[in-house]
């Protein structure tokens, strides 16, 4: 009997990340004793497993970052990266300054920064290939620096909300840097490591979920949806910046999403600053919800703006011809 599990997961926005995560939540909520069996079962599925698997994932992410790009692609990548950080950090830091660690409307600065300083790379690449050119897709190599918790740690430190030791920042960067070195000195190594990257997503997703309770997910519902909607419109920053630099602005809107790996960010930040540990579970649940919501809303926004722009061009062309 053949059950198309992979095909079904692929149809769900962020399915390979979100589904295992919620399975972990359900397991921890209703069958927590399963996670305490011991030996390989506990080592692989309990919440303690997520750190090691995440470190491996950061290493593999680093191996795919290639700086040997055409100048135009590097320029676009720098614009996308700058815009994503400016908009996300501005929102998160403003909320931190006005409302403190608790945030507003159920959204903490930790949740906002974790979700808004990241973007779904696969979604961006797909939209860029449909609405842009090869340099727009190639820009992702530099834009991919937004993957992981580094920029969230920087923004939290700048806001004064978190005290992030310099050693913690280095600890986050080292696996990424080692991966970058290996990936750039040998293209075959980059290809080999890249083929393993996606495999780890469900393996660190389940343990992350196993550290949460279903009640936390339910409580995160409304704010989680709101966070996803906010993430979906943050691409407007890249849109404006690309327009100022006279580049195709449509692909900037494709950065308005939250990546699946952002779900791990609150836990990583809490590990660097234990004072944030109490709000990390709720932030994790909200970021998980934002991944799904933004993955649905972002393509709709990109498609709408693209069609509207094309209609305006067509009308302008007809008018000039007349």
C-alpha positions as CSV (number, residue, x, y, z in Angstrom):
1,X,0.0,0.0,0.0
2,X,1.4,3.4,-1.1
3,X,0.6,6.5,1.0
4,X,1.9,9.7,-0.5
5,X,3.2,11.2,2.7
6,X,5.9,13.3,1.1
7,X,3.6,14.7,-1.6
8,X,1.0,15.5,1.1
9,X,3.6,17.3,3.3
10,X,4.8,19.3,0.3
11,X,1.3,20.6,-0.3
12,X,1.2,22.1,3.2
13,X,3.0,25.4,3.5
14,X,6.1,24.7,5.6
15,X,4.7,21.1,6.0
16,X,8.1,19.4,6.5
17,X,8.7,21.7,9.4
18,X,5.3,22.4,10.8
19,X,3.8,18.9,10.8
20,X,6.7,17.2,12.7
21,X,6.7,20.1,15.1
22,X,3.0,19.7,16.0
23,X,3.4,15.9,16.2
24,X,6.1,16.7,18.9
25,X,3.6,19.0,20.6
26,X,0.9,16.3,20.6
27,X,3.4,13.7,21.9
28,X,4.6,15.9,24.7
29,X,1.0,16.9,25.6
30,X,-0.7,13.4,25.6
31,X,2.2,10.9,25.7
32,X,5.1,12.6,27.5
33,X,6.3,9.2,28.8
34,X,7.3,8.3,25.3
35,X,10.0,10.9,25.4
36,X,11.4,9.5,28.6
37,X,11.9,5.9,27.4
38,X,15.6,6.5,27.3
39,X,18.6,5.6,25.0
40,X,18.2,6.4,21.3
41,X,14.5,7.2,21.5
42,X,15.1,10.0,24.1
43,X,18.3,11.1,22.4
44,X,16.5,11.6,19.0
45,X,13.0,12.8,20.0
46,X,13.2,14.7,23.3
47,X,13.6,18.4,23.4
48,X,17.3,18.1,24.4
49,X,18.0,16.6,20.9
50,X,17.1,19.9,19.1
51,X,20.4,21.7,19.9
52,X,22.7,19.2,18.3
53,X,20.6,18.7,15.3
54,X,20.2,22.5,14.9
55,X,23.9,22.9,15.0
56,X,24.3,20.4,12.2
57,X,21.6,22.3,10.3
58,X,23.5,25.6,10.7
59,X,26.6,24.0,9.4
60,X,24.8,22.8,6.3
61,X,23.2,26.2,5.8
62,X,26.6,27.8,5.9
63,X,28.0,25.4,3.2
64,X,25.4,26.7,0.7
65,X,26.4,30.4,1.1
66,X,28.5,31.2,-2.0
67,X,30.1,34.7,-2.3
68,X,31.4,34.1,-5.8
69,X,28.4,35.7,-7.4
70,X,27.9,38.2,-10.1
71,X,28.1,41.8,-8.8
72,X,24.4,42.4,-9.6
73,X,23.3,39.4,-7.7
74,X,25.4,40.4,-4.7
75,X,24.0,43.9,-4.9
76,X,20.4,42.6,-4.9
77,X,21.2,40.2,-2.1
78,X,22.6,43.0,0.0
79,X,19.5,45.2,-0.6
80,X,17.2,42.3,0.4
81,X,19.2,41.5,3.5
82,X,19.4,45.1,4.6
83,X,15.7,45.8,4.0
84,X,14.7,42.6,5.9
85,X,16.8,43.6,8.9
86,X,15.8,47.3,8.9
87,X,12.1,46.6,8.8
88,X,12.1,43.6,11.2
89,X,14.5,45.2,13.7
90,X,12.5,48.5,13.6
91,X,9.3,46.7,14.5
92,X,10.7,44.5,17.1
93,X,12.9,47.1,18.8
94,X,10.1,49.7,18.8
95,X,7.7,47.2,20.5
96,X,10.5,46.4,23.0
97,X,11.0,50.1,23.9
98,X,7.4,51.0,24.1
99,X,6.0,47.8,25.8
100,X,9.0,45.9,27.3
101,X,9.6,42.2,27.1
102,X,5.9,41.3,27.3
103,X,5.2,43.1,24.0
104,X,1.7,44.1,22.8
105,X,-1.3,42.2,21.5
106,X,0.2,39.0,22.8
107,X,3.3,39.4,20.7
108,X,6.6,39.7,22.5
109,X,9.7,41.4,20.9
110,X,11.3,38.0,20.9
111,X,8.5,36.6,18.7
112,X,8.5,39.6,16.4
113,X,12.2,39.6,15.9
114,X,12.5,35.8,15.4
115,X,9.7,35.9,12.7
116,X,10.5,39.2,11.0
117,X,14.2,38.9,10.6
118,X,13.9,35.7,8.7
119,X,12.3,34.6,5.4
120,X,11.3,31.4,3.7
121,X,14.2,30.8,1.3
122,X,12.4,28.2,-0.8
123,X,9.4,30.4,-1.2
124,X,11.6,33.4,-2.2
125,X,13.5,31.4,-4.8
126,X,10.2,30.1,-6.2
127,X,8.7,33.5,-6.5
128,X,11.9,35.1,-7.7
129,X,12.1,32.5,-10.5
130,X,8.5,33.3,-11.5
131,X,8.6,37.1,-11.2
132,X,12.3,37.9,-11.6
133,X,15.4,36.8,-13.4
134,X,18.5,34.7,-12.6
135,X,20.2,37.4,-10.6
136,X,17.1,37.7,-8.4
137,X,17.3,34.0,-7.7
138,X,21.1,34.2,-7.3
139,X,20.7,37.0,-4.8
140,X,19.4,34.4,-2.3
141,X,23.0,33.2,-1.7
142,X,23.8,36.5,0.1
143,X,20.2,36.9,1.4
144,X,20.5,33.5,3.0
145,X,22.7,35.0,5.7
146,X,19.3,35.9,7.4
147,X,18.8,32.2,8.1
148,X,19.3,31.3,11.7
149,X,19.2,33.3,14.9
150,X,22.3,35.6,14.4
151,X,20.4,38.8,13.3
152,X,17.8,38.2,16.0
153,X,20.5,38.0,18.6
154,X,22.1,41.2,17.2
155,X,18.7,43.1,17.3
156,X,17.9,41.9,20.8
157,X,21.3,43.0,22.0
158,X,20.8,46.4,20.3
159,X,17.4,46.9,21.9
160,X,18.8,46.2,25.3
161,X,16.1,43.7,25.9
162,X,18.6,40.8,26.0
163,X,22.1,40.6,27.2
164,X,23.8,38.4,24.6
165,X,27.4,37.5,25.4
166,X,29.9,37.9,22.6
167,X,30.9,34.3,23.1
168,X,27.3,33.2,22.4
169,X,27.3,35.1,19.1
170,X,30.6,33.4,18.1
171,X,29.1,30.1,19.2
172,X,26.2,30.6,16.7
173,X,28.5,31.6,13.9
174,X,31.2,29.0,14.1
175,X,29.2,26.1,12.6
176,X,28.0,28.4,9.8
177,X,31.5,29.7,9.1
178,X,33.0,26.2,9.0
179,X,30.3,25.1,6.6
180,X,31.0,28.2,4.4
181,X,34.7,27.5,4.2
182,X,34.1,23.9,3.1
183,X,31.4,24.8,0.6
184,X,33.4,27.6,-1.0
185,X,36.7,25.7,-1.3
186,X,35.1,22.6,-2.9
187,X,31.9,22.8,-5.1
188,X,31.5,19.1,-4.8
189,X,31.4,19.4,-1.0
190,X,28.8,22.2,-1.3
191,X,26.7,19.9,-3.4
192,X,27.1,17.0,-1.1
193,X,26.3,19.0,2.1
194,X,23.4,20.8,0.4
195,X,21.7,17.5,-0.5
196,X,21.6,16.7,3.3
197,X,20.2,20.1,4.4
198,X,16.5,19.4,4.0
199,X,16.8,16.0,5.6
200,X,17.4,17.5,9.0
201,X,14.4,19.8,9.1
202,X,11.8,17.2,10.4
203,X,14.5,15.8,12.8
204,X,15.0,19.1,14.6
205,X,11.3,20.1,14.2
206,X,9.9,17.2,16.3
207,X,12.2,17.8,19.4
208,X,11.3,21.5,19.2
209,X,7.7,20.6,19.4
210,X,8.4,18.1,22.2
211,X,9.4,21.0,24.3
212,X,5.9,22.6,24.0
213,X,2.5,21.9,25.3
214,X,-0.7,22.0,23.2
215,X,-2.2,24.6,25.4
216,X,0.7,27.0,24.4
217,X,-0.2,26.5,20.7
218,X,-3.9,27.2,21.3
219,X,-3.0,30.3,23.3
220,X,-0.7,31.5,20.5
221,X,-3.5,31.1,17.9
222,X,-4.6,34.7,17.5
223,X,-1.3,36.4,18.0
224,X,0.3,33.7,15.8
225,X,-2.0,34.6,12.9
226,X,-1.4,38.3,13.4
227,X,2.4,37.7,13.4
228,X,2.1,35.8,10.1
229,X,0.2,38.7,8.6
230,X,2.8,41.2,9.8
231,X,5.6,39.0,8.4
232,X,3.8,38.8,5.0
233,X,3.8,42.6,4.5
234,X,7.4,43.2,5.7
235,X,8.5,42.6,2.1
236,X,7.4,46.1,1.3
237,X,10.7,47.4,2.8
238,X,12.7,45.4,0.2
239,X,10.2,46.5,-2.5
240,X,10.9,50.2,-1.8
241,X,14.6,49.8,-1.5
242,X,14.9,47.8,-4.8
243,X,12.8,50.5,-6.5
244,X,15.2,53.2,-5.2
245,X,18.1,51.3,-6.6
246,X,16.2,50.9,-9.9
247,X,16.0,47.1,-9.7
248,X,12.9,44.9,-10.2
249,X,11.0,45.6,-6.9
250,X,8.5,42.8,-7.2
251,X,10.9,40.2,-5.8
252,X,11.3,42.3,-2.7
253,X,7.8,41.4,-1.7
254,X,8.8,37.8,-1.9
255,X,10.9,38.3,1.3
256,X,7.7,38.8,3.3
257,X,7.5,35.4,5.0
258,X,8.9,33.5,8.0
259,X,11.1,30.5,7.4
260,X,10.6,27.2,9.1
261,X,14.0,27.4,10.8
262,X,12.9,30.6,12.6
263,X,10.9,28.3,14.9
264,X,14.2,27.4,16.5
265,X,15.3,31.0,17.1
266,X,13.5,31.7,20.4
267,X,15.0,28.6,21.9
268,X,18.5,29.6,20.7
269,X,18.1,33.1,22.0
270,X,16.8,31.8,25.4
271,X,19.8,29.6,25.6
272,X,22.0,32.6,25.2
273,X,20.0,34.7,27.6
274,X,18.1,32.6,30.2
275,X,16.0,35.6,31.3
276,X,14.0,35.1,28.1
277,X,13.3,31.4,28.8
278,X,9.8,32.1,30.2
279,X,8.5,33.7,27.0
280,X,10.4,31.5,24.6
281,X,7.7,28.7,24.4
282,X,4.9,31.1,23.5
283,X,7.2,32.9,21.0
284,X,8.1,29.5,19.4
285,X,4.4,28.6,19.0
286,X,3.6,32.1,17.5
287,X,6.5,31.8,15.0
288,X,5.4,28.4,14.0
289,X,1.9,29.8,13.2
290,X,3.5,32.7,11.3
291,X,5.4,30.3,9.1
292,X,2.1,28.8,7.8
293,X,0.2,32.1,7.5
294,X,3.0,34.1,5.8
295,X,3.6,31.2,3.3
296,X,0.0,31.5,2.2
297,X,-0.4,35.3,2.2
298,X,3.0,36.3,0.7
299,X,2.5,34.7,-2.7
300,X,-0.9,36.3,-2.9
301,X,0.6,39.7,-2.3
302,X,3.4,39.2,-4.9
303,X,0.9,37.9,-7.5
304,X,-1.5,40.8,-6.9
305,X,1.1,43.5,-7.1
306,X,2.8,41.9,-10.2
307,X,-0.5,41.7,-12.1
308,X,-1.5,45.3,-11.0
309,X,1.9,46.6,-12.2
310,X,1.6,44.7,-15.5
311,X,-1.8,46.2,-16.1
312,X,-0.5,49.7,-15.5
313,X,2.4,49.1,-17.9
314,X,-0.1,47.9,-20.5
315,X,-2.4,50.9,-20.1
316,X,0.6,53.2,-20.3
317,X,1.8,51.5,-23.5
318,X,-1.6,51.8,-25.1
319,X,-1.9,55.4,-24.1
320,X,1.6,56.3,-25.5
321,X,0.8,54.4,-28.8
322,X,-2.4,56.4,-29.2
